[in-house]
C-alpha cells in the first residue's frame, strides 16, 4: 500500500495546516495516552505490581556498593551500540488503574528512533525520528495512509509514565541517571548478580535514592535490573513515596544487527544493510 502525505491532496495551505494539526492531535496519541490493559493482562500486571510494591521494604538484595562506576560502565556499553531494537512494555500504575503500553523500539546512531505500537486500541500506530530531526507518525488500520509531523518535544509523544519516546534510548536514560547522581542522588548496586523474585533470574540490581539519612527511611526513586550478559537494563522501575509508579521492560534486545536507514521510515521496511 502506498503512503500519502498531506501535500498530495488538492487543498489550499490553510486546509492542509488544519488537517495536519487535527491528525497531530490523534497521531501518536497511542504513545502519549497509554493503552488500556485487557482484563487478563490487568490481572497479571496487578499480581506483579503487588510483588513490586513489597520490594522496597520486604526484600533485601544483600551487600550493595556505590553504583557510580557501574553506571559509567553501563553508559560506555550503550555507546558501543551502533543500532539496536527491543520490545518495550510499560506498565504505569495510576489512580488505582493499570495503563499498559507495548511496542517495538528501533535505534540507530546518531539519533534515529522509531516506535511501532503493537498492542492496544491504537495498534499499528508508528512514530519516527528521522535523519532530518523531525518526528512523523500515523495511526493504525486504514488511517496509516495519512501521516503527520509533530514537534519532538510534544506531550503527545509521552507515555503514561511521563517519559517521551525521544528519551527512550539507552544513552539518554543513562545520561539522565548520571545527571541525577551529579546533583546529589545516591546510587547503589549489588556487588554481584543476585536472584530476584519476579523473574527467578540473576541480575545486577541498581537503586537510586533521592536522599539517604541514617535517621530516616530511605527515599527510593528508582530500581533498575541489569542483564549481566549485556550490561544493559532489562527492567526499570520508578517509585513515588516507596510505591511502584511505573515498570518498563526491555525484551528481545538485539544489538548491532545492521539496521538500514530505510527502517526509520513510516513504510516500515526492515531490511538490513549489506
C-alpha positions in Angstrom: 0.0 0.0 0.0 1.3 3.5 -0.9 1.5 6.1 1.8 0.1 9.6 1.2 1.2 12.8 2.9 -1.0 15.9 3.1 0.6 17.9 0.3 -0.5 15.2 -2.2 -4.1 16.3 -1.8 -5.7 19.2 -3.7 -6.4 21.6 -0.9 -5.1 25.1 0.0 -2.4 25.7 2.5 -4.7 26.7 5.3 -6.7 23.5 4.9 -3.6 21.4 4.8 -2.4 23.0 8.1 -5.7 22.3 9.7 -5.6 18.7 8.6 -2.0 18.4 9.9 -3.0 19.9 13.2 -6.0 17.6 13.5 -4.1 14.5 12.9 -1.3 15.6 15.1 -3.7 15.5 18.0 -4.6 11.9 17.3 -1.5 10.6 15.6 0.9 9.3 18.3 -1.7 9.6 21.0 -1.2 5.9 21.2 2.2 6.5 22.6 1.2 9.5 24.6 -2.2 8.4 26.0 -1.4 4.9 27.0 -3.1 1.6 26.1 -5.6 0.0 28.4 -4.8 -3.5 29.5 -7.2 -6.3 28.9 -8.9 -7.9 31.9 -6.4 -10.8 31.8 -3.4 -8.6 31.3 -4.6 -6.3 34.0 -4.9 -9.2 36.5 -1.4 -10.4 35.6 0.0 -6.9 35.9 -1.6 -6.3 39.3 -0.1 -9.6 40.6 3.3 -8.3 39.5 2.5 -4.9 41.0 1.7 -6.3 44.3 5.0 -8.0 44.5 6.8 -4.9 43.3 5.1 -2.8 45.9 6.6 -5.0 48.6 10.1 -4.9 47.3 11.4 -1.7 48.9 10.6 -2.9 52.5 10.4 -6.7 52.3 13.3 -7.7 50.0 17.0 -7.3 50.7 19.5 -7.7 47.9 22.5 -8.3 50.1 25.6 -6.2 50.1 25.4 -3.2 47.9 28.2 -0.7 47.0 28.5 2.7 45.4 27.0 2.5 41.9 28.6 5.4 40.2 31.3 3.4 38.4 28.7 0.8 37.5 26.5 3.4 35.8 29.6 4.8 34.0 30.3 1.3 32.7 26.7 0.9 31.5 27.0 4.2 29.6 30.1 3.0 27.9 28.4 -0.2 26.8 25.5 1.8 25.4 27.9 4.0 23.5 29.3 0.9 21.7 25.9 0.0 20.2 25.5 1.4 16.7 22.0 0.2 16.4 19.5 -2.0 18.3 15.9 -3.0 18.7 13.8 -4.3 21.6 10.2 -5.0 22.6 9.2 -2.3 25.1 6.5 -3.0 27.7 5.4 -0.2 30.0 3.0 -0.6 32.9 2.0 2.6 34.7 0.1 2.4 37.9 -2.1 5.4 38.4 -5.3 6.2 40.3 -5.9 2.5 41.0 -5.6 1.5 37.4 -3.0 -0.1 35.2 -2.1 1.6 31.9 -0.3 -0.8 29.6 1.7 0.3 26.6 3.6 -2.1 24.3 5.7 -1.6 21.1 8.8 -2.2 19.2 11.6 0.3 19.5 14.4 0.9 17.0 17.5 3.0 17.3 20.4 3.8 15.0 23.3 6.1 15.7 23.5 9.0 15.9 19.8 9.8 16.6 17.3 7.9 14.5 14.5 6.3 16.5 11.2 4.5 15.7 8.4 3.2 17.8 5.7 0.8 16.5 2.7 0.3 18.7 2.0 -3.5 18.7 -0.8 -3.9 21.3 -3.8 -1.9 22.3 -6.7 0.0 20.8 -4.4 2.0 18.5 -2.4 -1.0 17.3 -0.4 -0.1 14.2 0.4 3.5 15.1 4.0 4.4 14.3 6.3 7.4 15.3 9.7 8.0 13.7 12.5 10.4 14.4 14.3 10.7 11.1 17.7 11.9 9.9 16.3 15.4 9.5 15.4 15.7 13.2 11.7 15.7 12.5 9.1 13.3 14.1 6.4 11.9 11.8 3.7 9.4 12.6 0.4 7.8 11.6 -2.4 5.8 13.1 -3.1 2.1 12.5 -5.6 0.5 10.2 -6.8 2.4 7.1 -5.6 5.7 8.6 -2.0 4.7 8.2 -2.1 6.3 4.7 -2.3 9.7 6.4 0.9 11.0 8.0 1.6 14.0 10.2 4.6 15.9 11.5 4.8 16.9 15.2 7.3 18.6 17.4 9.7 16.2 19.0 9.1 17.8 22.5 5.4 17.5 22.2 3.4 15.9 25.1 1.8 13.7 22.5 5.0 11.7 22.4 4.9 10.9 26.1 3.9 7.6 27.5 1.6 7.3 30.5 4.6 7.5 32.9 5.6 10.9 31.6 8.6 9.8 29.6 8.9 10.7 25.9 9.8 8.3 23.1 12.6 10.8 22.3 14.1 9.8 25.7 13.8 6.0 25.4 17.2 5.1 24.0 19.8 3.7 26.4 22.2 6.6 26.2 19.6 9.3 27.1 18.3 7.3 30.0 21.7 6.6 31.4 22.8 10.2 30.8 19.8 11.4 32.8 20.7 9.0 35.6 24.3 10.3 35.7 22.9 13.8 35.9 20.7 12.8 38.9 23.8 11.4 40.6 25.8 14.5 40.0 23.0 16.5 41.6 23.2 14.5 44.8 21.2 11.4 44.3 22.6 8.3 46.0 23.2 5.3 43.7 23.9 1.7 45.0 24.4 -1.5 43.1 24.8 -5.2 44.2 28.3 -6.4 44.3 27.4 -9.3 42.0 24.3 -10.6 40.2 21.5 -11.7 42.6 18.4 -13.8 42.1 15.2 -11.7 42.1 11.7 -12.9 42.9 9.8 -11.6 39.9 12.0 -13.4 37.3 13.9 -16.0 39.2 17.0 -14.9 37.3 20.2 -13.4 38.5 20.7 -9.8 37.6 22.5 -6.8 39.0 20.2 -4.5 41.0 20.8 -0.8 41.0 18.9 1.5 43.3 18.6 5.3 43.3 17.7 7.3 46.4 16.7 11.0 46.4 18.3 11.3 49.8 19.8 8.9 52.4 19.6 9.8 56.1 20.5 7.2 58.7 17.8 8.6 61.0 15.0 8.4 58.4 13.7 5.9 55.9 15.4 5.9 52.5 13.5 7.6 49.7 13.7 5.1 46.9 13.0 6.6 43.5 14.3 4.1 41.0 15.3 0.4 40.9 16.9 -1.0 37.8 17.5 -4.6 37.0 20.6 -5.1 34.7 21.3 -8.1 32.5 24.8 -9.3 33.4 25.4 -10.5 29.9 24.7 -7.3 28.0 25.3 -4.8 30.9 22.1 -3.0 29.9 18.8 -2.6 31.7 16.1 -5.3 31.3 13.6 -3.6 33.7 13.5 -0.1 35.0 11.1 0.7 37.9 10.1 4.2 39.1 8.8 4.8 42.6 6.9 7.6 44.3 6.8 7.5 48.1 8.1 3.9 48.2 5.3 2.8 45.9 5.8 1.5 42.3 4.7 4.1 39.8 6.0 2.7 36.5 7.7 -0.5 35.4 9.4 -0.7 31.9 10.6 -4.0 30.5 13.1 -4.4 27.6 12.5 -7.7 25.9 14.2 -9.5 23.0 17.1 -7.0 22.9 19.2 -7.2 19.7 22.4 -5.2 19.4 24.4 -4.1 16.4 22.3 -6.0 13.8 22.9 -3.6 10.9 19.6 -1.7 10.7 19.4 0.3 7.4 18.1 3.8 7.2 15.0 2.5 5.5 13.9 1.0 8.8 13.4 4.5 10.1 10.5 5.4 7.8 6.8 5.1 8.0 6.8 2.5 5.3 8.2 0.0 7.8 10.9 -1.5 5.7 13.1 -3.7 8.0 15.9 -4.9 5.7 19.5 -4.8 6.9 22.4 -3.1 5.4 24.6 -5.1 3.1 
